[in-house]
């Protein structure tokens, strides 16, 4: 064993210490610490970035979440309000329920200028178009040996008020009982000038009575009234729940009269017997 072995510093032929260690071996100790140093830094940086991203995301969610909630809550309100805007256009099977009183629908009063007389005493009136058709119908019935006697035509709201309340009081009838026989003021078809109570001139005892449907006049009306634009207003089991009135007929032979009784009311046409 020579001195070099004891000195702890190997020597090469040039006499300089450490030159006999390969370059690859000499460089390895310098690289390893750098790698070990960079890895923790990267890990710490990534963790810090993740935490920062989470914080930012949470903040953004906190800021935007209340606005989304408000939008969500406002949607049902908007959708709920939509039917209200069309509610005015909606009707029940009895028609215009908001204007119905004791089963009777509301009707406007015909202007005086539209009315003409149809009776000899000039007391019974109808609208011009309806009056002309009634005269034509009465003439056709007379040709068949049937007398169609007009009993009551146009009535003003004031006249209907007298008929409803005063007569009801005389007969000790409640409003509901009275409504089964007469419409409340403002709710009578007679206001329109298109409605008419008809009797049989040969048997006046049946006027305004249910047994009018046994007369020749009623049977003739059932078979022929539609040809002249007339129909019974309150047949048995009618949709309005009004008492059966075989004597009460209405004109629906032109656009105005048809819309008066059917438009926006969802009423079904009177079935043909």
C-alpha positions in Angstrom: 0.0 0.0 0.0 1.6 3.4 -1.0 1.2 6.9 0.4 -1.6 7.7 -1.9 -3.8 5.2 -0.1 -3.4 7.0 3.2 -3.7 10.5 1.9 -7.4 10.1 1.0 -6.8 12.0 -2.2 -6.2 9.7 -5.2 -3.8 11.1 -7.7 -3.3 10.6 -11.4 -0.2 11.0 -13.5 -0.5 14.8 -13.5 -0.4 14.9 -9.8 -3.7 16.8 -9.5 -6.2 15.4 -7.0 -9.6 14.0 -8.2 -8.9 14.0 -11.9 -9.3 10.2 -12.1 -13.1 10.5 -11.2 -15.2 10.3 -14.4 -17.1 13.5 -15.4 -20.5 11.8 -15.3 -19.8 10.7 -11.7 -18.6 14.2 -10.7 -21.7 15.9 -12.1 -24.3 13.6 -10.5 -24.0 15.0 -7.0 -24.7 18.6 -8.4 -27.9 17.6 -10.4 -29.7 15.5 -7.8 -30.1 18.3 -5.2 -31.5 20.6 -7.8 -34.1 18.0 -8.8 -35.0 17.4 -5.2 -35.3 21.1 -4.7 -37.5 21.8 -7.7 -40.1 19.0 -7.0 -41.2 20.4 -3.6 -41.4 23.8 -5.1 -43.6 22.6 -7.9 -45.8 20.7 -5.5 -46.3 23.6 -3.2 -47.0 25.9 -6.1 -49.6 23.6 -7.6 -51.3 23.3 -4.2 -51.3 27.0 -3.7 -52.7 27.5 -7.2 -55.5 25.0 -6.5 -56.4 26.7 -3.3 -56.4 30.1 -5.0 -58.6 28.7 -7.8 -61.0 27.2 -5.3 -61.3 30.5 -3.4 -61.9 32.4 -6.6 -64.5 29.9 -7.7 -66.3 30.1 -4.4 -66.3 33.8 -4.4 -67.8 33.9 -7.9 -70.5 31.4 -7.0 -71.4 33.4 -3.9 -71.7 36.6 -6.0 -73.7 35.0 -8.8 -75.9 32.6 -6.9 -78.3 35.1 -5.4 -79.0 36.5 -8.9 -79.8 33.1 -10.3 -82.1 32.3 -7.4 -84.0 35.6 -7.9 -84.5 34.8 -11.6 -85.7 31.3 -10.7 -88.2 32.7 -8.3 -89.5 35.3 -10.7 -90.3 32.7 -13.4 -93.2 31.1 -11.6 -94.6 34.6 -10.9 -94.4 35.5 -14.6 -96.0 32.2 -15.7 -98.7 32.4 -13.1 -99.6 35.9 -14.2 -100.0 34.8 -17.9 -103.4 33.1 -17.4 -104.7 36.2 -15.7 -104.2 38.2 -18.9 -106.4 35.8 -20.8 -108.7 35.1 -18.0 -111.1 37.7 -19.4 -111.4 35.6 -22.6 -112.2 32.4 -20.6 -115.9 31.3 -19.9 -117.6 28.4 -18.1 -120.3 26.2 -19.7 -123.0 28.6 -18.6 -121.3 31.5 -20.3 -120.0 34.8 -18.8 -120.2 33.6 -15.2 -119.1 37.0 -13.8 -122.4 38.5 -15.2 -124.7 35.7 -14.3 -127.4 36.2 -11.7 -129.5 33.3 -10.6 -128.8 31.5 -13.8 -129.6 34.4 -16.1 -127.0 36.0 -18.3 -126.6 39.8 -18.8 -128.0 41.5 -21.9 -127.8 45.0 -23.2 -130.9 47.1 -23.8 -131.9 47.6 -27.4 -131.8 51.2 -28.6 -135.3 52.8 -29.1 -134.4 53.7 -32.7 -134.2 49.9 -33.5 -137.6 49.0 -32.3 -140.9 48.7 -34.2 -144.3 47.4 -33.1 -145.6 44.0 -34.0 -149.1 44.1 -32.3 -152.3 45.8 -33.2 -152.3 47.8 -30.0 -148.7 48.9 -30.8 -147.6 47.9 -27.3 -145.4 45.0 -28.2 -142.1 45.8 -29.9 -139.1 44.0 -31.4 -136.0 45.0 -33.3 -136.7 45.7 -37.0 -135.2 42.6 -38.4 -136.8 40.3 -35.8 -140.1 42.0 -36.2 -140.1 41.5 -40.0 -139.4 37.8 -39.6 -142.0 37.4 -36.9 -144.7 38.9 -39.2 -143.6 36.6 -42.0 -143.7 33.6 -39.6 -147.1 34.6 -38.2 -148.5 34.9 -41.7 -147.2 31.4 -42.7 -148.7 29.9 -39.5 -152.1 31.6 -40.2 -152.1 30.0 -43.7 -151.8 26.7 -41.9 -154.7 27.5 -39.5 -152.5 28.5 -36.6 -152.7 31.8 -34.7 -149.3 32.9 -33.3 -150.3 35.6 -30.7 -147.5 37.9 -29.5 -147.7 38.3 -25.7 -144.5 40.2 -24.7 -141.6 41.5 -26.7 -139.0 44.2 -25.8 -138.9 45.1 -22.1 -136.6 47.9 -20.7 -134.4 47.3 -17.7 -136.8 49.5 -15.7 -139.8 47.5 -16.7 -138.0 44.3 -15.8 -137.2 45.7 -12.4 -140.9 46.3 -11.7 -141.8 42.9 -13.0 -139.2 41.1 -11.0 -139.3 42.8 -7.6 -142.9 44.1 -7.3 -144.6 40.9 -8.6 -142.2 38.8 -6.5 -143.2 40.7 -3.4 -146.9 40.3 -4.2 -146.5 36.6 -4.6 -144.2 36.3 -1.5 -141.4 34.8 -3.7 -137.7 34.8 -2.8 -135.3 36.1 -5.5 -134.4 32.5 -6.4 -138.0 31.5 -6.7 -138.8 34.6 -8.7 -135.8 34.0 -11.0 -137.3 30.6 -12.0 -140.1 32.5 -13.6 -138.6 35.9 -14.5 -135.1 37.2 -15.1 -133.6 39.8 -12.8 -133.3 43.3 -14.3 -130.4 43.6 -16.7 -130.5 39.8 -17.3 -133.6 39.3 -19.5 -133.5 38.3 -23.2 -136.4 40.7 -23.6 -133.9 43.6 -23.2 -132.3 42.8 -26.5 -135.5 43.3 -28.7 -134.9 39.8 -30.1 -137.0 37.8 -27.6 -140.7 37.2 -27.8 -143.4 35.4 -25.7 -145.8 33.6 -28.0 -149.3 32.3 -27.3 -151.9 30.3 -29.2 -154.7 32.8 -30.2 -157.2 29.9 -30.2 -156.5 28.8 -26.6 -155.3 31.9 -24.6 -155.7 30.0 -21.3 -152.4 28.4 -22.1 -150.6 31.7 -22.3 -147.3 31.6 -20.3 -148.2 28.1 -19.1 -146.2 24.9 -19.5 -149.2 23.3 -21.2 -148.7 25.7 -24.1 -146.6 22.8 -25.5 -149.9 20.9 -26.1 -151.2 23.6 -28.5 -151.2 23.7 -32.3 -149.2 26.9 -32.1 -146.3 25.3 -30.2 -146.3 22.2 -32.4 -146.2 24.5 -35.5 -143.3 26.5 -34.0 -141.4 23.3 -33.3 -141.7 22.3 -36.9 -141.3 25.6 -38.6 -139.7 28.4 -36.5 -136.2 27.6 -37.5 -137.0 28.5 -41.1 -137.7 32.1 -39.9 -134.7 32.3 -37.6 -136.4 31.6 -34.3 -135.6 29.1 -31.6 -136.9 28.3 -28.1 -134.8 29.9 -25.5 -135.4 27.7 -22.5 -136.2 24.1 -23.4 -136.4 21.3 -20.8 -133.1 20.8 -19.0 -131.5 23.8 -20.6 -127.8 24.6 -19.9 -128.7 27.8 -17.9 -130.9 25.9 -15.5 -133.9 28.2 -16.2 -137.4 26.8 -15.8 -138.9 25.3 -19.0 -140.7 28.0 -21.0 -142.2 26.6 -24.2 -143.7 30.1 -24.9 -140.4 32.0 -24.9 -138.7 32.2 -28.3 -135.8 34.3 -29.6 -134.6 35.5 -33.0 -131.1 34.3 -34.1 -131.5 34.8 -37.8 -128.8 37.4 -38.4 -125.2 38.1 -37.3 -126.1 40.6 -34.6 -128.7 38.4 -32.9 -126.6 35.3 -33.2 -123.6 36.9 -31.5 -125.9 38.4 -28.9 -126.9 35.0 -27.6 -123.9 32.9 -28.4 -120.6 34.8 -28.8 -118.2 34.4 -25.9 -120.7 32.4 -23.9 -119.8 28.9 -24.9 -123.5 27.9 -25.1 -124.4 25.0 -27.3 -127.1 25.6 -30.0 -130.6 24.4 -29.1 -130.9 20.8 -30.2 -133.4 20.1 -32.9 -136.2 17.9 -31.5 
